[in-house]
Every structure is written in C-alpha cells, then in structure tokens.
C-alpha cells in the first residue's frame, strides 16, 4: 500500500467506527424500552369519532371496567381531571365515559364523550420504565443486534 494512502485509510476507518458507535448509542437510547403489545397497537389504531360499540369491536372484547368522569381532554391522549387548574383554561371539564381493558399489567383506556363518540384513547403499563442513563453490556448488545436486524431487514 502506498505511504500516501495509509493515513487517509486510517482516518476513514476511524470516522466510520465513530459513526457506527454514535448510531448504536442513539439507537439504544431511543429504542422502545418495552415490547409493544397487541393491546397497545390496537389502542393506537382506534379512530377518534367512532362509536363506543365500534371501539369495543376493534378491541375484540367488551371493556373490563366502565366509569363516568369529569375532565378536560387536551388532545386524544391526555386528560386533565376536573379539579386541575389547567382544565378551566382549556375549555372546562366535560363528562366522559371511561372504558378500560386490562391485559396483565397493560391497560387501554377509551374516553367516550356525551354524544357516544370516542374522544380520546391511551395505553399505559404498570411496568416501571428502564433507565436510559444506565447502559450495561447486555443492553448494548441488544441494541447492536436490534440495529443490525433493522439494517439487514
């Protein structure tokens, strides 16, 4: 190899190594911390404005719990309680029927307005989120494997 090519080759390989390392770190930090469940997927696909019966059909079963609440929907996934000071600033509280489905430690909620239409829906889990600031060797290995599967297909 020519003496003039060696420094350039070393710089290119070092740059590619840094880019690969940065990509792995970014992918690991922003990868989902929990596996996406079927309940979460179904909940996210419920269109706003459909009837409660249509939402039940999409969920596959009747809800496990139904209750009434007063609150203010800020958007389709965020509801403030009626006594929250921001509720009055965002249109004031309304009455909603809350329909909840339980699957283990996962929960899906659909908020139905007084006209019987879906006004909001969200998903939550009782699992604690993993800390993104503490990476161990197995997390890094899983991140590299996930990234490789993502690249390869």
Buried (B, 14 or more C-beta within 10 A) or exposed (E): EEEEEEEEEEEEEEEEEEEEEEBBEEBBEEBEEEEEBEBBEBBBEBEBEBEBEBBBEBBEEEBEEEEEBEBBBBEBBEBBEBEBEEBEEBEEBBEBBBBEBEBEEBBBBBBBBEEEBBBBBBBEBEEEEEEEEEBEEEBEEEBBEBBEEEEEE
